[in-house]
């Protein structure tokens, strides 16, 4: 499960949705990084769908925050939607909640 790929799909208009894998951890961070790197500048709005996320660690959240920060620096929008309590707790514990407000 750690090596699950993120599913990338184009939604209405100029929106890309990335359905995150069940585990966002250091073990799968290179595959997730590769998926996100391909779309970092490709559209104005990227929606990260966290509905499948069951396990998350610091490295995984740092990767998502870096992606959102890089896009924000270019005035591009990144939304983290369908967050579980586990994801919200981890974001709050690491002080990363503001990266996805």
C-alpha positions in Angstrom: 0.0 0.0 0.0 2.9 2.4 0.6 3.7 2.5 -3.1 0.2 3.4 -4.3 0.2 6.0 -7.0 -1.8 9.2 -6.7 -4.6 9.3 -9.3 -4.6 12.5 -11.3 -7.7 13.6 -13.3 -8.9 16.7 -15.0 -12.2 18.1 -13.6 -14.4 20.8 -14.9 -12.7 23.8 -16.3 -9.1 24.2 -15.5 -9.1 22.1 -12.3 -7.0 19.0 -11.7 -7.8 16.6 -8.9 -5.2 14.4 -7.3 -6.6 11.6 -5.3 -4.0 10.9 -2.7 -3.0 7.3 -1.8 -4.0 5.6 1.4 -0.6 6.2 2.9 1.3 9.4 2.7 4.5 8.4 4.3 8.2 8.6 3.7 8.0 5.1 2.1 5.9 6.3 -0.7 7.1 9.9 -0.9 9.2 9.6 -4.1 6.2 8.3 -6.1 3.9 11.0 -4.8 6.6 13.6 -5.4 6.9 12.5 -9.0 3.2 12.7 -9.5 3.0 16.2 -8.0 6.0 17.5 -9.8 4.4 16.7 -13.1 1.5 19.0 -12.4 3.0 21.8 -10.1 2.6 24.5 -12.8 0.0 22.8 -15.1 -3.2 24.5 -14.0 -4.5 27.3 -11.8 -6.3 25.1 -9.4 -5.2 21.7 -7.9 -7.5 19.8 -5.5 -5.8 17.3 -3.3 -8.4 14.7 -2.4 -7.4 13.1 0.9 -10.5 10.8 1.3 -8.4 7.7 0.9 -5.6 8.7 3.4 -5.5 6.4 6.4 -1.9 6.8 7.4 0.2 10.0 7.2 3.6 11.0 8.6 5.7 14.1 8.8 7.6 13.5 5.5 4.3 13.0 3.7 2.8 16.2 5.0 5.9 18.2 4.4 5.8 17.1 0.7 2.2 18.3 0.4 3.0 21.5 2.1 6.0 22.1 -0.1 3.8 21.5 -3.2 1.2 23.9 -1.9 3.8 26.5 -1.0 5.5 26.3 -4.4 2.2 26.8 -6.2 1.2 29.7 -3.8 4.5 31.5 -4.7 3.2 31.4 -8.3 -0.3 32.6 -7.3 -1.8 29.2 -8.0 -4.4 27.6 -5.8 -4.0 24.3 -4.0 -6.9 22.9 -1.9 -6.8 19.9 0.4 -10.3 18.4 0.6 -12.0 15.5 2.3 -9.5 15.5 5.2 -10.0 12.8 7.8 -9.6 13.6 11.5 -6.2 11.9 11.3 -5.0 14.2 8.6 -6.4 17.3 10.3 -4.7 16.3 13.6 -1.4 15.7 11.9 -1.5 19.1 10.1 -2.3 20.8 13.4 0.4 19.0 15.3 3.0 20.0 12.8 1.7 23.6 12.4 0.8 23.0 8.8 -2.9 23.8 8.9 -2.4 27.3 7.5 -0.8 25.8 4.4 -4.2 24.4 3.4 -6.7 26.9 4.8 
